[in-house]
Amino acid sequence: MRKFFLNILIVLISFIFLTNSNAEDKKLLNTEINLFTGMFDFSDDKQKAGIIGFQHQNDDLYRESFLGKLSPITGGFLTENNAFYVYTGAQAEYELGLFTITPSFAPGYYNSGDGKDLGHVLEFKSEVQMSLNLSDSSQFGMSYNHISNASLGDKNPGANSYMINFLKQF
């Protein structure tokens, strides 16, 4: 199953590299796609599973604030155990030379499928991502997130995940 996820990610990344975007005019680059794969709930040996996901961010909707550049995000992921999470939230971006640090927070709908029961359908994802700017329109990075229901359910086991991310602006 992990090989399946890896093959999908390779095809998607290849498609993005072959897509031509005009990076000279950053005003034309208003949509960012983040493709990721990694390990869902790596800290639980019985429940860890491969993960593949997608996130969208529209740069036209960003706002400068005292917290940095804030923008909305929408995305989802699927684990090899058919658990899935669909979310929408906000992220901040901090550019540090060649690197970008991106913390985010997103509530969403979680369905355990054949995977880990997180205790509630409403879950909250807190994430931090660090990426290397490969060009004006591409980044490669790693991220870590924690998903929890904030004790809304009878149980709140949470899940910790790490991912490898490829981001492309169009």
N, CA, C and O of each residue as an XYZ file, in Angstrom:
680
protein
N       0.823     -1.188      0.000
C       0.000      0.000      0.000
C       0.868      1.253      0.000
O       0.541      2.235     -0.667
N       1.975      1.226      0.745
C       2.866      2.388      0.768
C       3.453      2.654     -0.603
O       3.662      3.804     -0.989
N       3.720      1.570     -1.345
C       4.240      1.723     -2.692
C       3.213      2.432     -3.579
O       3.578      3.239     -4.434
N       1.940      2.132     -3.375
C       0.866      2.785     -4.096
C       0.883      4.287     -3.834
O       0.824      5.078     -4.775
N       0.963      4.691     -2.559
C       1.004      6.107     -2.200
C       2.228      6.787     -2.804
O       2.129      7.906     -3.307
N       3.371      6.127     -2.761
C       4.594      6.697     -3.317
C       4.454      6.890     -4.825
O       4.887      7.913     -5.357
N       3.859      5.926     -5.517
C       3.671      6.055     -6.962
C       2.740      7.214     -7.299
O       2.990      7.945     -8.257
N       1.679      7.390     -6.532
C       0.775      8.523     -6.762
C       1.518      9.831     -6.567
O       1.387     10.746     -7.380
N       2.296      9.930     -5.495
C       3.035     11.161     -5.227
C       4.031     11.462     -6.341
O       4.171     12.619     -6.738
N       4.718     10.459     -6.849
C       5.694     10.655     -7.931
C       4.997     11.166     -9.189
O       5.510     12.061     -9.860
N       3.843     10.609     -9.510
C       3.093     11.061    -10.685
C       2.654     12.511    -10.508
O       2.783     13.312    -11.434
N       2.136     12.858     -9.328
C       1.674     14.226     -9.092
C       2.823     15.232     -9.134
O       2.673     16.313     -9.702
N       3.958     14.893     -8.547
C       5.114     15.791     -8.567
C       5.628     15.947     -9.992
O       5.990     17.051    -10.400
N       5.663     14.861    -10.751
C       6.097     14.939    -12.146
C       5.182     15.859    -12.944
O       5.654     16.656    -13.755
N       3.880     15.752    -12.718
C       2.923     16.622    -13.387
C       3.186     18.091    -13.059
O       3.137     18.947    -13.942
N       3.463     18.375    -11.800
C       3.700     19.751    -11.384
C       4.980     20.297    -12.015
O       5.009     21.450    -12.445
N       6.044     19.482    -12.078
C       7.284     19.946    -12.692
C       7.100     20.209    -14.182
O       7.737     21.103    -14.740
N       6.237     19.437    -14.823
C       6.032     19.601    -16.256
C       5.090     20.747    -16.581
O       5.044     21.213    -17.719
N       4.336     21.205    -15.583
C       3.422     22.326    -15.796
C       4.219     23.616    -15.822
O       5.018     23.870    -14.921
N       4.015     24.425    -16.833
C       4.760     25.669    -16.984
C       4.002     26.793    -16.299
O       2.832     27.034    -16.598
N       4.674     27.487    -15.372
C       4.079     28.674    -14.756
C       5.022     29.844    -14.965
O       6.239     29.666    -15.032
N       4.466     31.034    -15.067
C       5.256     32.229    -15.285
C       5.734     32.752    -13.934
O       5.025     33.520    -13.284
N       6.908     32.351    -13.510
C       7.436     32.740    -12.202
C       8.014     34.152    -12.210
O       8.311     34.698    -11.148
N       8.179     34.751    -13.391
C       8.743     36.096    -13.445
C       7.798     37.139    -12.860
O       8.246     38.123    -12.272
N       6.514     36.933    -13.016
C       5.541     37.879    -12.482
C       4.811     37.209    -11.319
O       3.856     36.463    -11.535
N       5.250     37.469    -10.097
C       4.677     36.804     -8.923
C       3.193     37.097     -8.752
O       2.493     36.335     -8.085
N       2.697     38.182     -9.337
C       1.270     38.475     -9.229
C       0.434     37.413     -9.921
O      -0.731     37.225     -9.569
N       1.000     36.716    -10.898
C       0.278     35.649    -11.581
C       0.248     34.373    -10.758
O      -0.570     33.491    -11.019
N       1.119     34.258     -9.775
C       1.193     33.056     -8.954
C       0.285     33.220     -7.741
O       0.729     33.683     -6.691
N      -0.966     32.848     -7.879
C      -1.889     33.087     -6.789
C      -2.462     31.821     -6.171
O      -3.201     31.905     -5.190
N      -2.149     30.671     -6.705
C      -2.626     29.410     -6.153
C      -1.436     28.546     -5.792
O      -0.525     28.355     -6.598
N      -1.450     28.023     -4.574
C      -0.377     27.130     -4.137
C      -0.974     25.766     -3.835
O      -1.962     25.653     -3.111
N      -0.370     24.746     -4.392
C      -0.764     23.369     -4.156
C       0.348     22.707     -3.348
O       1.525     22.819     -3.689
N      -0.032     22.021     -2.279
C       0.916     21.316     -1.418
C       0.550     19.838     -1.465
O      -0.516     19.446     -0.990
N       1.422     19.020     -2.030
C       1.246     17.576     -2.045
C       2.162     16.993     -0.984
O       3.324     17.387     -0.880
N       1.643     16.050     -0.190
C       2.476     15.495      0.868
C       2.227     14.006      1.066
O       1.161     13.482      0.741
N       3.224     13.354      1.599
C       3.132     11.949      1.983
C       4.003     11.755      3.206
O       4.949     12.510      3.435
N       3.680     10.742      3.988
C       4.456     10.503      5.202
C       3.844      9.424      6.051
O       3.312      8.439      5.537
N       3.920      9.610      7.376
C       3.452      8.603      8.326
C       2.435      9.216      9.275
O       2.746     10.151     10.013
N       1.212      8.681      9.252
C       0.146      9.102     10.151
C       0.306      8.376     11.471
O       0.486      7.158     11.492
N       0.244      9.101     12.560
C       0.318      8.587     13.926
C       1.556      7.695     14.139
O       1.456      6.569     14.625
N       2.708      8.231     13.764
C       3.961      7.480     13.869
C       4.302      7.079     15.298
O       5.073      6.141     15.502
N       3.743      7.769     16.296
C       4.081      7.484     17.695
C       3.264      6.339     18.277
O       3.480      5.965     19.430
N       2.334      5.771     17.517
C       1.528      4.636     17.971
C       1.841      3.443     17.079
O       1.340      3.357     15.958
N       2.670      2.518     17.572
C       3.118      1.389     16.751
C       1.964      0.563     16.190
O       2.087      0.018     15.093
N       0.855      0.455     16.906
C      -0.272     -0.358     16.449
C      -1.118      0.355     15.409
O      -1.800     -0.311     14.630
N      -1.104      1.670     15.363
C      -2.003      2.428     14.495
C      -1.314      3.234     13.400
O      -1.998      3.848     12.582
N       0.022      3.253     13.356
C       0.673      4.073     12.342
C       0.342      3.566     10.946
O       0.160      2.368     10.725
N       0.270      4.507     10.011
C      -0.128      4.172      8.645
C       0.447      5.199      7.679
O       0.678      6.350      8.047
N       0.672      4.781      6.462
C       1.108      5.700      5.419
C       0.010      6.715      5.136
O      -1.173      6.439      5.336
N       0.411      7.885      4.672
C      -0.542      8.970      4.432
C      -0.186      9.670      3.128
O       0.986      9.797      2.772
N      -1.211     10.118      2.431
C      -1.011     10.952      1.249
C      -2.064     12.057      1.303
O      -3.210     11.812      1.678
N      -1.669     13.273      0.925
C      -2.615     14.376      1.041
C      -2.362     15.507      0.084
O      -1.395     15.520     -0.677
N      -3.269     16.458      0.151
C      -3.311     17.589     -0.760
C      -3.799     18.807      0.017
O      -4.723     18.703      0.824
N      -3.182     19.950     -0.223
C      -3.644     21.190      0.408
C      -3.603     22.316     -0.613
O      -2.690     22.389     -1.435
N      -4.596     23.190     -0.555
C      -4.692     24.333     -1.450
C      -4.650     25.627     -0.642
O      -5.240     25.722      0.434
N      -3.948     26.611     -1.175
C      -3.879     27.933     -0.553
C      -3.961     28.966     -1.664
O      -3.215     28.895     -2.641
N      -4.876     29.935     -1.516
C      -5.040     30.988     -2.513
C      -4.351     32.247     -2.015
O      -4.778     32.838     -1.024
N      -3.300     32.657     -2.689
C      -2.495     33.810     -2.268
C      -3.243     35.132     -2.413
O      -2.863     36.123     -1.790
N      -4.302     35.164     -3.227
C      -5.086     36.391     -3.358
C      -5.820     36.731     -2.063
O      -6.197     37.883     -1.848
N      -6.021     35.750     -1.213
C      -6.799     35.948      0.010
C      -5.937     36.199      1.245
O      -6.461     36.203      2.359
N      -4.636     36.408      1.080
C      -3.765     36.611      2.239
C      -3.977     37.994      2.849
O      -4.454     38.920      2.193
N      -3.615     38.103      4.106
C      -3.666     39.375      4.833
C      -2.381     39.521      5.632
O      -1.936     38.588      6.301
N      -1.794     40.706      5.552
C      -0.643     41.014      6.399
C      -1.171     41.410      7.777
O      -2.106     42.205      7.884
N      -0.573     40.856      8.825
C      -0.986     41.197     10.188
C       0.246     41.197     11.082
O       1.357     40.920     10.630
N       0.035     41.506     12.339
C       1.158     41.465     13.279
C       1.661     40.036     13.469
O       2.762     39.836     13.983
N       0.870     39.036     13.060
C       1.280     37.629     13.132
C       2.028     37.174     11.881
O       2.500     36.038     11.828
N       2.144     38.037     10.878
C       2.785     37.677      9.621
C       1.772     37.623      8.497
O       0.682     38.186      8.600
N       2.136     36.945      7.430
C       1.263     36.792      6.272
C       0.301     35.631      6.544
O       0.722     34.475      6.591
N      -0.983     35.935      6.724
C      -2.001     34.929      7.017
C      -2.827     34.645      5.768
O      -3.167     35.559      5.017
N      -3.145     33.370      5.551
C      -3.984     33.014      4.410
C      -4.785     31.753      4.730
O      -4.367     30.941      5.555
N      -5.942     31.590      4.072
C      -6.757     30.397      4.305
C      -6.190     29.186      3.577
O      -5.555     29.313      2.530
N      -6.430     28.012      4.149
C      -6.018     26.748      3.542
C      -7.207     25.791      3.558
O      -8.087     25.885      4.413
N      -7.214     24.886      2.611
C      -8.211     23.825      2.534
C      -7.482     22.582      2.040
O      -6.645     22.664      1.141
N      -7.797     21.439      2.624
C      -7.118     20.235      2.181
C      -7.704     18.974      2.771
O      -8.781     18.979      3.367
N      -6.973     17.904      2.590
C      -7.394     16.624      3.119
C      -6.311     15.593      2.946
O      -5.355     15.789      2.196
N      -6.473     14.484      3.656
C      -5.548     13.368      3.484
C      -6.275     12.050      3.631
O      -7.387     11.983      4.155
N      -5.620     11.003      3.156
C      -6.114      9.641      3.223
C      -4.983      8.763      3.730
O      -3.846      8.894      3.279
N      -5.286      7.861      4.670
C      -4.267      6.935      5.160
C      -4.431      5.590      4.462
O      -5.442      5.334      3.808
N      -3.437      4.750      4.610
C      -3.517      3.422      4.004
C      -4.589      2.564      4.666
O      -4.958      1.525      4.120
N      -5.095      2.967      5.824
C      -6.183      2.257      6.508
C      -7.542      2.891      6.208
O      -8.509      2.649      6.930
N      -7.622      3.689      5.162
C      -8.848      4.345      4.704
C      -9.413      5.363      5.687
O     -10.585      5.724      5.579
N      -8.624      5.831      6.630
C      -9.039      6.968      7.446
C      -8.818      8.207      6.595
O      -7.865      8.271      5.818
N      -9.701      9.194      6.742
C      -9.487     10.432      6.003
C      -9.880     11.625      6.856
O     -10.673     11.522      7.792
N      -9.295     12.760      6.498
C      -9.516     14.011      7.200
C      -9.642     15.112      6.159
O      -8.779     15.248      5.293
N     -10.705     15.896      6.235
C     -10.934     17.028      5.339
C     -11.005     18.269      6.216
O     -11.740     18.287      7.203
N     -10.247     19.311      5.868
C     -10.123     20.457      6.767
C     -10.085     21.777      6.019
O      -9.845     21.832      4.813
N     -10.327     22.835      6.772
C     -10.119     24.195      6.292
C      -9.681     25.035      7.486
O     -10.192     24.859      8.592
N      -8.752     25.931      7.268
C      -8.206     26.718      8.375
C      -7.357     27.860      7.865
O      -7.635     28.435      6.813
N      -6.322     28.185      8.616
C      -5.451     29.315      8.266
C      -3.993     28.950      8.506
O      -3.676     28.116      9.354
N      -3.116     29.588      7.747
C      -1.677     29.405      7.943
C      -1.001     30.765      7.935
O      -1.512     31.736      7.376
N       0.158     30.807      8.570
C       1.019     31.994      8.542
C       2.295     31.607      7.812
O       2.693     30.443      7.840
N       2.936     32.561      7.162
C       4.193     32.295      6.453
C       5.263     33.250      6.941
O       5.045     34.456      7.058
N       6.430     32.678      7.223
C       7.583     33.473      7.642
C       8.756     33.074      6.762
O       9.254     31.952      6.856
N       9.195     33.986      5.912
C      10.310     33.710      5.014
C      11.617     34.085      5.690
O      11.789     35.207      6.167
N      12.545     33.118      5.724
C      13.858     33.304      6.336
C      14.922     32.940      5.309
O      15.507     31.859      5.367
N      15.166     33.838      4.379
C      16.143     33.555      3.323
C      15.624     32.470      2.399
O      14.569     32.623      1.784
N      16.371     31.358      2.299
C      15.969     30.247      1.438
C      14.867     29.394      2.052
O      14.277     28.564      1.360
N      14.580     29.581      3.330
C      13.616     28.743      4.029
C      12.331     29.507      4.337
O      12.338     30.726      4.515
N      11.245     28.771      4.395
C       9.955     29.315      4.802
C       9.405     28.444      5.922
O       9.355     27.220      5.795
N       8.994     29.069      7.009
C       8.364     28.357      8.124
C       6.876     28.693      8.070
O       6.491     29.859      7.991
N       6.057     27.657      8.114
C       4.620     27.820      7.945
C       3.855     27.070      9.035
O       3.622     25.868      8.901
N       3.462     27.751     10.103
C       2.565     27.118     11.076
C       1.121     27.266     10.584
O       0.784     28.225      9.890
N       0.271     26.293     10.960
C      -1.134     26.373     10.553
C      -2.032     25.721     11.595
O      -1.589     24.931     12.428
N      -3.307     26.079     11.517
C      -4.328     25.500     12.377
C      -5.575     25.295     11.540
O      -6.010     26.202     10.830
N      -6.163     24.081     11.622
C      -7.326     23.799     10.796
C      -8.253     22.789     11.461
O      -7.842     21.655     11.708
N      -9.494     23.173     11.757
C     -10.489     22.204     12.186
C     -11.012     21.446     10.966
O     -10.980     21.954      9.845
N     -11.494     20.222     11.201
C     -12.007     19.462     10.077
C     -12.771     18.217     10.480
O     -12.926     17.907     11.661
N     -13.240     17.517      9.465
C     -14.007     16.277      9.632
C     -13.066     15.089      9.505
O     -12.307     14.992      8.541
N     -13.115     14.173     10.492
C     -12.278     12.977     10.483
C     -13.161     11.738     10.461
O     -14.129     11.644     11.216
N     -12.824     10.789      9.595
C     -13.492      9.493      9.540
C     -12.414      8.439      9.696
O     -11.451      8.419      8.929
N     -12.561      7.567     10.674
C     -11.493      6.607     10.996
C     -11.363      5.475      9.989
O     -10.319      4.825      9.958
N     -12.370      5.208      9.165
C     -12.270      4.099      8.224
C     -11.896      2.833      8.971
O     -12.574      2.457      9.927
N     -10.812      2.162      8.544
C     -10.293      0.990      9.253
C      -9.095      1.372     10.120
O      -8.377      0.497     10.603
N      -8.875      2.673     10.320
C      -7.720      3.162     11.066
C      -8.064      3.544     12.489
O      -9.013      3.025     13.077
N      -7.294      4.444     13.025
C      -7.395      4.841     14.422
C      -8.649      5.668     14.701
O      -8.956      6.608     13.967
N      -9.363      5.318     15.753
C     -10.518      6.077     16.230
C      -9.991      7.223     17.086
O      -9.411      6.990     18.147
N     -10.191      8.457     16.631
C      -9.705      9.616     17.373
C     -10.743     10.173     18.347
O     -10.485     11.179     19.007
N     -11.905      9.539     18.445
C     -12.858      9.897     19.486
C     -13.965     10.848     19.099
O     -14.929     10.993     19.850
N     -13.864     11.509     17.942
C     -14.898     12.463     17.537
C     -14.737     12.737     16.045
O     -13.655     12.544     15.490
N     -15.800     13.183     15.399
C     -15.691     13.526     13.972
C     -15.049     14.888     13.771
O     -14.419     15.128     12.741
N     -15.202     15.799     14.757
C     -14.555     17.106     14.685
C     -13.177     17.015     15.330
O     -13.053     16.749     16.525
N     -12.155     17.238     14.529
C     -10.768     17.181     15.000
C     -10.075     18.479     14.604
O     -10.482     19.152     13.656
N      -9.029     18.818     15.338
C      -8.273     20.051     15.107
C      -6.837     19.683     14.778
O      -6.200     18.919     15.503
N      -6.325     20.238     13.669
C      -4.963     19.942     13.217
C      -4.081     21.166     13.439
O      -4.358     22.244     12.915
N      -3.020     20.991     14.219
C      -1.986     22.013     14.404
C      -0.744     21.495     13.699
O      -0.341     20.349     13.902
N      -0.136     22.336     12.871
C       0.984     21.866     12.053
C       2.057     22.930     11.954
O       1.773     24.127     12.013
N       3.286     22.483     11.802
C       4.387     23.376     11.462
C       5.149     22.727     10.307
O       5.426     21.528     10.311
N       5.474     23.554      9.326
C       6.180     23.081      8.137
C       7.399     23.957      7.901
O       7.343     25.175      8.072
N       8.492     23.335      7.511
C       9.686     24.075      7.128
C      10.048     23.624      5.719
O      10.205     22.432      5.455
N      10.179     24.601      4.815
C      10.452     24.241      3.437
C      11.596     25.067      2.856
O      11.843     26.205      3.255
N      12.269     24.456      1.916
C      13.369     25.070      1.188
C      12.814     25.620     -0.114
O      12.152     24.902     -0.862
N      13.081     26.889     -0.387
C      12.615     27.518     -1.623
C      13.517     27.068     -2.775
O      14.675     27.479     -2.857
N      12.990     26.232     -3.653
C      13.758     25.728     -4.791
C      13.798     26.745     -5.926
O      14.788     26.838     -6.651
N      12.719     27.504     -6.075
C      12.625     28.549     -7.095
C      11.546     29.525     -6.629
O      11.031     29.407     -5.516
N      11.208     30.488     -7.486
C      10.145     31.433     -7.132
C       8.796     30.751     -6.981
O       7.905     31.292     -6.326
N       8.624     29.562     -7.580
C       7.311     28.916     -7.568
C       7.303     27.503     -7.000
O       6.266     26.841     -7.043
N       8.428     27.014     -6.466
C       8.489     25.646     -5.941
C       9.213     25.593     -4.609
O      10.192     26.307     -4.388
N       8.715     24.731     -3.717
C       9.349     24.499     -2.421
C       9.308     23.009     -2.096
O       8.418     22.284     -2.543
N      10.278     22.571     -1.317
C      10.334     21.199     -0.838
C      10.548     21.264      0.670
O      11.419     21.998      1.138
N       9.769     20.510      1.433
C       9.905     20.628      2.878
C       9.439     19.422      3.647
O       9.094     18.379      3.091
N       9.442     19.607      4.957
C       8.955     18.590      5.896
C       7.992     19.271      6.848
O       8.115     20.462      7.134
N       7.025     18.493      7.338
C       6.078     19.050      8.295
C       5.735     18.021      9.363
O       5.888     16.815      9.174
N       5.272     18.536     10.478
C       4.817     17.727     11.614
C       3.467     18.271     12.032
O       3.283     19.486     12.108
N       2.510     17.379     12.308
C       1.236     17.868     12.818
C       0.706     16.987     13.937
O       1.100     15.832     14.096
N      -0.190     17.567     14.696
C      -0.900     16.859     15.763
C      -2.385     17.097     15.535
O      -2.826     18.231     15.347
N      -3.145     16.014     15.554
C      -4.590     16.096     15.408
C      -5.222     15.640     16.710
O      -4.861     14.601     17.262
N      -6.169     16.429     17.191
C      -6.817     16.162     18.472
C      -8.238     16.694     18.437
O      -8.539     17.616     17.679
N      -9.129     16.112     19.266
C     -10.497     16.620     19.313
C     -10.726     17.582     20.476
O     -11.869     17.956     20.738
N      -9.682     17.988     21.171
C      -9.770     18.953     22.274
C     -10.735     18.471     23.357
O     -11.433     19.269     23.982
N     -10.764     17.163     23.567
C     -11.629     16.525     24.577
C     -13.119     16.729     24.318
O     -13.910     16.747     25.260
N     -13.511     16.883     23.053
C     -14.927     16.938     22.713
C     -15.581     15.565     22.805
O     -16.773     15.460     23.094
N     -14.805     14.515     22.560
C     -15.322     13.152     22.611
C     -15.056     12.500     23.950
O     -14.417     13.084     24.825
N     -15.555     11.277     24.103
C     -15.317     10.515     25.333
C     -13.849     10.164     25.495
O     -13.356     10.009     26.611
N     -13.154     10.041     24.366
C     -11.713      9.808     24.403
C     -11.033     10.778     23.458
O     -11.649     11.305     22.531
N      -9.749     11.007     23.708
C      -8.983     11.962     22.914
C      -7.548     11.459     22.766
O      -6.627     12.026     23.355
N      -7.351     10.382     21.972
C      -5.998      9.832     21.862
C      -5.047     10.696     21.046
O      -3.837     10.655     21.269
N      -5.568     11.476     20.106
C      -4.721     12.304     19.262
C      -3.883     11.466     18.311
O      -3.812     10.244     18.439
N      -3.255     12.130     17.366
C      -2.384     11.473     16.395
C      -1.286     12.447     15.987
O      -1.551     13.618     15.713
N      -0.048     11.951     15.949
C       1.116     12.740     15.536
C       1.598     12.207     14.194
O       1.764     10.999     14.022
N       1.822     13.102     13.254
C       2.217     12.683     11.911
C       3.370     13.535     11.399
O       3.529     14.691     11.793
N       4.171     12.948     10.516
C       5.206     13.706      9.817
C       5.061     13.454      8.326
O       4.665     12.368      7.903
N       5.384     14.466      7.539
C       5.210     14.391      6.106
C       6.379     15.040      5.365
O       7.089     15.889      5.904
N       6.554     14.621      4.136
C       7.429     15.279      3.174
C       6.492     16.040      2.240
O       5.512     15.477      1.753
N       6.786     17.307      1.987
C       5.894     18.187      1.230
C       6.573     18.708     -0.030
O       7.766     19.011     -0.042
N       5.779     18.802     -1.081
C       6.209     19.502     -2.284
C       5.162     20.552     -2.589
O       3.988     20.222     -2.755
N       5.569     21.826     -2.668
C       4.650     22.936     -2.881
C       4.960     23.592     -4.221
O       6.119     23.799     -4.579
N       3.907     23.910     -4.944
C       4.058     24.535     -6.260
C       3.024     25.638     -6.390
O       1.851     25.436     -6.074
N       3.460     26.815     -6.858
C       2.559     27.928     -7.112
C       2.244     28.001     -8.598
O       3.100     27.756     -9.449
N       0.996     28.344     -8.887
C       0.536     28.474    -10.282
C      -0.014     29.857    -10.510
O      -0.453     30.172    -11.616
